[in-house]
Amino acid sequence: MCQVVQMPKRKMRTRMDPERPDTIRGKEQNVKTSDHIPSTGREGLSAPEFILILLFSPLAGIIGFLIWHGEKPRKAKQSITIAAVMFLFYMIIFLF
């Protein structure tokens, strides 16, 4: 009496499907635009590093700058700034 009709199975396309085009609304996805490696040098000084440089300034700030100036420029800038401020602070205290 009742006849069951089966629909043909449709293959679901996922992100990992090699047959799926890499376009969504005409915009290409997963396209490498440059060979630039993201830098991890964007982070600043951590609290222990800040305290260490603050306590042993300006020598520790200069050493920190020399160590970090190539690979972590933000840390280097912060350490030399702390060293300069503490040097001025020490000069004011010792001269007066």
N, C-alpha and C positions, 0 to 999 in steps of 0.2 A: 503494500500500500504506500508507505512513505519511502521515498528514495533519498538517501543521504548523498549529497554532492560535496565532494572535497575540493577545496580551492588548491591551486598549485602552490607549493611552498616557495616563499620568497626569502632570499638570502638577506639577512640583516647586515648592514654595512656599519662597521665600527671604525673608530679612529685608527686602529692598527691594520685595517684592511688595505692591502696593497692596491686593490682595484678602485678604492674610493679616491676621487679627485681631491686635491689639497686646496680646494677653493670653497669658500662659504660666502655667498653673496658677491661673488666676483673678486674677493680679496684672497690673495695667496696666503696660505698658512704654512708654518714650519719652514720658512725660507731663511737661510742664513745670510744676513746682510753684510757682515764683516768678519774678519778673522781676529778681532780684538778679544783678548781674554779678559774677563771682568777682574778688576783689581780688588784684592782684599785689603788694600791699603787705605780704604775709606774710613775705617773705624778709628776712633780717637783713643786717647789714653784710658786705660782702666783705672779704677780707684787705687789699687796697690802701686801701679806705675806712677800715678800722679803724686801719691804720698812719698814714694821713694825719691822722686826728682825734687819734690818740695823740701824734703829733709836734707838732702845732700847736694843742694844747689850751690853754685851754678855748675860745678864740675859734672854732676850727674846729668844735667840738662844738655851740656855740650856732648857728653858721651852718647846720650840718647839720640841727639841730632845726628851725630856721625854714623851711628848704627842704622838708623831708620831713614835717612834722607833719600835713599834710592828706591826702596821698596814700599815704605809706608810714609808718604809725605805729610799726611795729616798729623801723625804722631810726632814726626820730626819737628813740624812747625810748633806744635803745642809744647814740646819739651824745650825748645830754644826760647820760646816766649816766657815760660816759667823761669828758666835760667836767667834771662835778662831782667825780669821783674824782681827776682830774689837778689840779683847782684846789686841793683839800684837800692833795694831795701837794706841790704847789708852795708852798702856804702853810706847811706844816710845815718844808720845806727852807729857805725864806727867813727864817722867824721864828727858827729855832734855829741 
